[in-house]
């Protein structure tokens, strides 16, 4: 597959499968399929939302795409190169271009770190000196709309939304081209979710970033996704443009996710009305 061009996907996943051992004692353990023959693609600078209920396998796909785990089968073409089975040495050269943002920033950032230490950690691993690290940290923290004056604060002094901004800033230090957001909006209030989504859209426009957004909330991601793929029981059961999926869902799982999201919106509206 040639390197990414305007008419070629930047990320193409083909036949990706992943199984895990599950069960009790070793002789009773069985292989459980978490991802089965997964196929999707994302154009450069575009966003795909991979949605599904808890346990559908979407986070397994995310971990395989970022090569935090090795898939059992399939191909992961990133800008024209299959990274699915790369050796650890070759993967080290590719990894800076792929970054993952997790649900809870505290789980991915040492709580004893200052903001500067958290942001600079990937640069330290790359062997950059202290002045280079500080300069880059000052630049990226401003890109996520936080003040460089806050770099010496403990990460625990930041709110949940601000810590998520720190996690995004940390990811930006390696100049990635692909960001995988695994339930990155969960636990944030609606206002903060909207702010983080708008920030991500601004960063995407500025750096031509490609996003794979993992979420259980279909309506949450519709405002930022170009396309949607719906997972159920380890398989993609429906995918298409965001408009197509939302306006004319075909699969029962998609309809269920939309119904659940609309019910949640109604509950929030009633609470807001009651507190007004």
C-alpha positions in Angstrom: 0.0 0.0 0.0 1.5 3.4 -0.9 2.1 6.2 1.6 -0.9 8.3 2.5 -2.2 10.5 -0.3 -5.4 12.6 -0.7 -7.2 9.6 -2.1 -5.7 7.0 0.2 -6.5 6.3 3.9 -4.0 7.4 6.5 -5.0 4.5 8.7 -6.4 1.2 7.3 -7.3 -1.7 9.5 -7.9 -5.0 7.8 -9.0 -8.3 9.3 -7.8 -7.4 12.8 -8.5 -10.0 15.4 -7.5 -10.4 19.0 -8.3 -13.2 21.6 -7.7 -13.5 25.3 -7.5 -16.5 27.6 -10.3 -16.4 30.1 -11.6 -18.7 32.8 -10.4 -20.3 36.0 -7.7 -23.0 36.3 -5.3 -23.4 33.5 -6.9 -26.6 32.1 -10.4 -24.8 32.0 -9.2 -21.6 30.4 -10.5 -20.9 26.9 -9.8 -18.3 24.2 -12.4 -15.5 24.1 -12.5 -13.4 21.0 -12.5 -9.6 21.8 -12.1 -8.4 18.3 -13.1 -10.4 15.2 -12.1 -9.5 11.6 -12.2 -5.7 12.1 -12.0 -3.6 9.0 -12.1 0.2 8.8 -10.2 3.2 7.4 -9.6 6.8 8.2 -8.4 9.5 5.8 -5.6 11.9 6.8 -6.9 14.7 9.0 -10.3 12.9 9.5 -12.1 11.4 12.5 -13.7 7.9 12.9 -15.7 7.2 16.0 -15.7 3.6 17.1 -18.7 3.1 19.3 -20.3 0.3 21.2 -21.5 -0.9 24.6 -19.1 -1.9 27.4 -17.4 -5.1 26.5 -18.0 -4.8 22.7 -14.3 -4.9 22.0 -13.7 -1.3 21.0 -10.9 -0.7 23.6 -9.2 -3.9 22.4 -9.1 -2.5 18.9 -7.7 0.8 20.2 -4.9 -1.0 22.1 -4.0 -3.0 19.0 -4.0 0.0 16.7 -1.6 1.8 19.1 0.4 -1.4 19.4 0.1 -1.5 23.1 -1.0 -5.0 22.3 -0.1 -7.2 19.3 -3.1 -8.4 17.3 -3.4 -12.1 16.7 -4.2 -11.5 13.0 -4.8 -8.8 10.5 -3.0 -5.7 9.2 -2.7 -2.1 10.5 -1.6 0.1 7.7 -0.4 3.5 9.1 0.6 6.0 6.4 1.5 3.1 4.0 3.3 0.8 6.5 1.9 -2.3 8.2 2.7 -1.9 11.9 0.7 -4.9 13.1 3.6 -7.3 13.6 6.6 -4.9 13.9 9.4 -5.9 16.2 9.9 -3.9 19.4 12.9 -2.2 17.8 11.0 -1.1 14.7 8.0 -0.2 16.7 10.0 2.3 18.8 10.6 4.3 15.6 6.9 4.4 14.8 5.4 4.9 18.3 6.0 8.7 18.6 3.6 9.2 15.7 0.8 7.4 17.5 -0.5 8.6 20.8 -3.3 7.5 23.0 -5.5 9.6 25.4 -7.1 7.6 28.1 -10.4 8.1 30.0 -8.8 9.2 33.3 -5.7 11.3 32.8 -4.5 10.4 36.3 -4.1 6.8 35.3 -1.7 7.7 32.5 0.2 10.5 34.4 2.2 10.0 37.6 0.2 12.0 40.3 3.5 13.0 41.9 4.6 14.7 38.8 4.4 18.5 38.2 2.7 19.5 35.0 6.1 20.0 33.4 7.3 16.6 34.3 4.1 15.0 33.0 4.3 16.8 29.7 8.1 16.3 29.3 8.2 12.6 30.1 8.0 11.4 26.4 10.7 13.9 25.5 12.9 12.6 28.3 12.5 9.1 27.0 13.6 10.4 23.6 16.8 11.8 25.2 16.1 15.5 24.7 17.9 17.9 27.1 16.2 19.9 29.8 16.1 23.2 27.9 14.6 21.5 24.8 12.0 19.8 27.0 11.0 23.0 28.8 10.7 24.9 25.5 8.4 22.3 24.0 6.4 22.0 27.2 5.8 25.8 27.2 4.6 25.6 23.6 2.2 22.7 23.9 0.7 23.7 27.2 -0.4 27.0 25.5 -1.8 24.9 22.6 -4.2 23.3 25.0 -5.2 26.7 26.4 -3.4 26.4 29.7 -0.8 28.9 31.1 3.0 28.1 31.0 3.0 29.6 34.5 1.2 26.5 35.7 4.0 24.1 34.6 5.5 23.8 38.0 2.2 23.0 39.7 1.4 19.4 40.8 -0.9 17.6 38.3 -3.3 17.0 41.2 -3.9 20.7 41.5 -5.6 20.6 38.1 -9.3 19.9 37.6 -10.4 16.8 35.6 -10.8 18.8 32.4 -7.4 20.5 32.9 -5.7 17.2 33.5 -7.2 15.9 30.2 -5.7 19.0 28.6 -2.3 18.1 30.1 -2.7 14.6 28.7 -3.3 16.1 25.2 -0.4 18.4 25.6 1.8 15.5 26.6 0.7 13.6 23.5 1.5 16.6 21.3 5.2 16.7 22.3 6.1 13.8 20.0 4.4 15.5 17.0 2.0 12.6 16.4 -0.2 12.2 13.3 -2.6 9.7 14.8 -4.4 10.3 18.2 -6.5 7.5 19.7 -9.0 8.8 22.3 -10.2 5.9 24.5 -13.4 7.2 26.3 -11.5 10.5 26.8 -14.7 12.4 27.5 -16.2 10.0 30.1 -16.5 11.5 33.6 -16.4 15.1 32.4 -19.4 17.4 32.6 -21.2 18.4 29.4 -19.6 21.9 29.3 -16.1 20.4 29.7 -16.8 17.7 27.2 -17.7 20.4 24.6 -14.6 22.4 25.4 -12.3 19.4 25.0 -14.1 18.4 21.7 -13.6 21.9 20.4 -10.0 21.9 21.4 -9.4 18.7 19.6 -11.1 20.0 16.5 -8.8 23.1 16.6 -5.7 21.0 17.0 -6.8 18.7 14.2 -7.2 21.7 11.9 -3.8 23.1 12.9 -1.8 19.9 12.7 -3.7 17.7 10.2 -4.2 15.1 13.0 -6.1 11.9 12.4 -8.4 10.8 15.2 -9.8 7.4 16.2 -12.4 8.2 18.9 -13.5 5.3 21.2 -16.8 5.9 23.0 -20.0 4.2 24.3 -21.9 7.5 23.7 -22.9 7.8 20.0 -24.4 11.3 20.2 -21.3 12.6 22.1 -19.0 12.0 19.2 -21.3 12.9 16.3 -20.3 16.6 16.3 -16.6 15.7 15.7 -16.6 12.5 13.7 -16.7 12.2 10.0 -17.6 8.6 10.1 -18.9 6.1 12.7 -18.3 2.3 13.1 -20.5 0.4 15.6 -19.2 -2.6 17.5 -21.1 -5.4 19.1 -19.6 -8.7 20.6 -16.2 -8.1 19.0 -17.5 -7.3 15.5 -18.2 -4.1 13.5 -21.9 -4.5 12.8 -22.5 -1.2 10.9 -20.4 1.7 9.6 -20.8 4.7 7.4 -20.8 8.5 7.5 -21.9 10.1 10.7 -24.9 11.6 9.0 -25.9 8.3 7.6 -25.6 6.4 10.8 -27.5 8.9 12.9 -30.3 9.6 10.4 -30.8 6.1 9.1 -29.4 3.4 11.4 -29.7 -0.1 10.1 -28.5 -2.4 12.9 -30.4 -3.0 16.1 -27.2 -2.3 18.2 -26.9 1.2 16.5 -30.6 1.9 17.2 -30.1 0.8 20.8 -27.1 3.1 21.2 -29.0 6.1 19.7 -32.1 5.4 21.9 -29.9 5.2 25.0 -28.2 8.4 24.2 -31.5 10.2 23.6 -32.8 9.0 26.9 -29.7 10.2 28.7 -30.2 13.7 27.0 -33.8 13.8 28.1 -32.8 13.0 31.7 -30.2 15.8 31.7 -32.7 18.2 30.2 -35.3 17.4 33.0 -32.6 17.9 35.7 -31.6 21.2 34.2 -35.2 22.3 34.1 -35.8 21.2 37.7 -32.8 23.1 38.9 -33.6 26.3 37.0 
